Amino acid sequence: MNEGPVISAVETVLDNGKFGTRTIKFETGFLARQAAGSVTAYLDEDTMLLSATTAGKQPKDHFDFFPLTIDVEERMYAAGKIPGSFFRSEGRPGEDAILTCRLIDRPLRPTFKKGLRNEVQVVITVMALNPDNPYDVLAINAASMSTQLSGLPFSGPVGGVRVALIEGQWVAFPSHSQLEKAVFDMVVAGRVTETGDVAIMMVEAEATEAAWDLIQTGTQAPSEAVVASGLDAAKPFIKQLCDAQSELAKIAAKPVQEFPIFLDYEDDVYAAVAAAASDETAAALTIAGKQEREEKLDDIKASVLEQVAPQFEGREKEIGAAFRSLNKSLVRQRVLRDKIRIDGRGLADIRPLSAEVAVVPRVHGSALFERGETQILGVTTLDMLKLEQQLDTLSPEKHRRYMHKYIFPPFSTGETGRVGSPKRREVGHGALARRALLPVLPTREEFPYAIRQLSEAMGSNGSTSMGSVCASTLSLLQAGVPLRASVAGIAMGLISDEVDGKTEYVALTDILGAEDAFGDMDFKVAGTREFVTALQLDTKLDGIPAEVLAGALTQAREARLAILDVMAEAIDEPEEMSVHAPRIITVKIPVDKIGEVIGPKGKMINQIQDDTGASISIEDDGTIYIGATNGESAEAARQAINAIANPTMPEIGERYLGTVVKTTNFGAFVSLLPGKDGLLHITKLRALNDGKRVEAVEDVVSVGQKIQVQIAEIDDRGKLSLIPFIEGEEAAEAAAETVEAPESDA
């Protein structure tokens, strides 16, 4: 009789005090046993992920990078749903899945042995999901766990935790419903160092949509100090998760296999390149302009190849890699030794800034933000709420009113390349900019519009994502969106090395693209003058001390305030909405009147839309959104709806856009509201006939014609007498133009 599979499991309980506990369980030997490493990870029993890590048998030695692929597969059965697509099958990954892939890749990639070229794939499948639980952070731990079991050269474990600031306490693995009460939400990944401390590898964080209202009622704002305290609060939870992973790895991990390692270059090649080009390269790296500097470095590289290649026949690829490494070393030495950067700036200096609004005609809002050679165009489009994005995902978020898209065309770096559907990086940058602005957006009730924001990178040399935050703020204000505060963003860098036997960390403000490539950290921080709204951290190190990050946060705040000052010079409050933007007004009616407004088979609402030209959307709570290309149409639709659902007696002086429904020899009857007509006497038509006597009503108005009128008199029986209302003239003047006695109604 064959023995069954050996199943090993370990669990850990995270204690959130008054907010309860969360149990994380890892189990291996249950599913996907042919993968190099597989694990099922559970959050409180009712959320389950499968993570499977596999490696290609042959190295991709022609690659000059580590071919790691992270895939997240959202199975709709996990939430008991049938996919909403035409084919009723899961399509390409949605935004949640793509962002989770990035969350996993960023801390995992630096943890593999350098020089590994075998293709590695980690596939996370969402198999069961409590709809109140985010699954993304559980996936970080599951991916780390399955990779440790796989026998790959991996210096894990990596632990990931979401902590949210709720009622003054940092709560681990909060539910979606708990996040609604949070002021700040932070995902932190890290690893345990040899000293037992936790080094932080990745951070993704933002203020919540509820943050602004909570802060106004006295809740602590997420200042730099508060955010730093969140990093510290995450560390014990990360250690607990890493310890649990290590415990299971001791039981079930395969021995680490031998994999061929392909270093970018050998020491002898680097020595030859350094001897041939150090001085000339160091001089070239002081050229401030990006294109001029790169052209000079390309010339030096070509010269080095010519000089050194004969010594290393067949190893030409190593020469290019060694030259790049020489560049990196010289840049870092200059920063650490002289505190001077590539373009001559000091450590905390910002490149020249400029901000401008209304740069594109006809669009609802536009702005151009420049920081050095980084140039971002922001364009805002407003429309009816029914055009908000509909989401078919496992997340409880089913529709998205504020949509932020980011485009990074190849010409922004002076190169050629593919254009079209966004890559994962572009999806991530758009999501980061969106999260930075969400806390300051007006509510649906305050501003009943769907908002689409597009960020287009027109030029790139350092943090286009933070430039997108600035350009978007400017563009939204120019479109008339009443933001609660302006938001700006800045990218920070870090360079570290041994100095006199001690590791020194130097933080850089407003990093260039080269400083991002050659540095140890990319730390993006966005916020208002008062608090942080979003941040993102990636590092190439095994981890960064929390106190170093806290110092970088403070340095970033000073830069953010300087950028906000420049933005305020361009625009500091919402402008009037564009004449090309739709006008949307809101009407609240009793729920039991919704049917009357819609009418049998939609007859009434369709009639109102046809008569006024407005677009009408009705919510289940009785809120009605009326959109139109001009205010007159929107107002006419509101009056028609109120006449049905909120009937009130008309008053003298009220104005209406009415429809002529009947003409007689003594005047025209004008429909003001459903069931409410008034008489526009023939003598009053002189105002529409250049003051001349009107012989026949039909000479001036006709049935079906729209006409602006004002109520002049209401008799004892409620009958309405009307006068024309002409823009730019007093209604009284129109009424006073009667020279002779009224004609008989007989």
PyMOL commands that set and color helices and strands:
alter all, ss='L'
color gray80, all
select helices_A, chain A and resi 17-19+76-79+95-111+136-149+176-179+211-216+224-252+267-284+290-312+316-338+385-387+410-413+424-440+464-478+513-518+546-570+591-598+600-612+631-645+682-688+697-699+731-735
alter helices_A, ss='H'
color red, helices_A
select strands_A, chain A and resi 8-15+21-28+37-43+47-59+68-74+118-128+159-166+169-172+184-192+198-207+353-357+365-371+374-383+389-390+399-400+402-407+450-459+488-499+502-509+521-527+532-539+583-588+615-618+623-628+655-664+667-673+676-681+706-714+720-724
alter strands_A, ss='S'
color yellow, strands_A
deselect
rebuild
show_as cartoon
